[in-house]
Amino acid sequence: MDFPLYLSDISLLLAVESIVLLITSELISPYYGAVNLKISKKKLRNAAIGMSALFLVTVATRIAGILLNF
């Protein structure tokens, strides 16, 4: 049985999620407006950086596969 998600699909998903999390963390401003969110900006930004690191790992895996002819 084949896994329905390929590395390129996972890479795209991680890229989109990291961009959305990073934009959300930047739009949450504790000094402007009455934002009643219980989400920590620091934790949200760390999650975005973690997703970006996973995206870079998938890109490095694809590059290594191309260079080593897998």
C-alpha positions as CSV (number, residue, x, y, z in Angstrom):
1,M,0.0,0.0,0.0
2,D,1.4,3.4,-1.1
3,F,1.5,6.4,1.3
4,P,-0.8,9.0,-0.3
5,L,1.4,11.9,0.5
6,Y,4.8,12.4,-1.2
7,L,7.7,14.4,0.0
8,S,6.7,17.3,-2.3
9,D,3.2,17.4,-0.8
10,I,4.5,17.4,2.7
11,S,7.0,20.1,1.8
12,L,4.3,22.3,0.4
13,L,2.1,21.8,3.4
14,L,4.9,22.7,5.8
15,A,5.7,25.8,3.8
16,V,2.1,27.1,3.8
17,E,1.7,26.3,7.5
18,S,4.9,28.1,8.5
19,I,3.9,31.2,6.4
20,V,0.4,31.3,8.0
21,L,1.8,30.9,11.5
22,L,4.5,33.6,11.0
23,I,2.0,36.1,9.5
24,T,-0.4,35.4,12.4
25,S,2.3,35.9,15.0
26,E,3.2,39.2,13.4
27,L,-0.4,40.4,13.2
28,I,-1.0,39.8,16.9
29,S,0.1,43.0,18.4
30,P,-0.1,43.4,22.2
31,Y,0.1,47.1,22.0
32,Y,-2.6,47.9,19.4
33,G,-6.3,47.4,19.7
34,A,-8.2,45.1,22.1
35,V,-7.1,41.6,21.0
36,N,-8.4,39.0,23.4
37,L,-6.4,36.0,22.2
38,K,-5.1,33.5,24.6
39,I,-2.2,32.6,22.3
40,S,1.3,33.4,23.2
41,K,3.0,35.4,20.4
42,K,6.4,33.8,21.3
43,K,5.0,30.3,21.2
44,L,3.4,31.0,17.9
45,R,6.6,32.4,16.4
46,N,8.6,29.4,17.7
47,A,6.1,27.0,16.0
48,A,6.5,28.9,12.8
49,I,10.3,28.7,13.0
50,G,10.0,25.0,13.7
51,M,7.8,24.4,10.7
52,S,10.2,26.4,8.6
53,A,13.1,24.2,9.8
54,L,11.1,21.1,8.8
55,F,10.4,22.6,5.4
56,L,14.1,23.2,4.9
57,V,14.9,19.6,5.9
58,T,12.4,18.4,3.2
59,V,14.1,20.7,0.7
60,A,17.5,19.4,1.6
61,T,16.3,15.8,1.3
62,R,15.0,16.5,-2.2
63,I,18.2,18.2,-3.2
64,A,20.2,15.2,-1.9
65,G,18.0,12.9,-3.8
66,I,18.6,14.8,-7.0
67,L,22.3,15.0,-6.5
68,L,22.6,11.3,-5.6
69,N,20.2,10.2,-8.4
70,F,17.6,8.5,-6.2
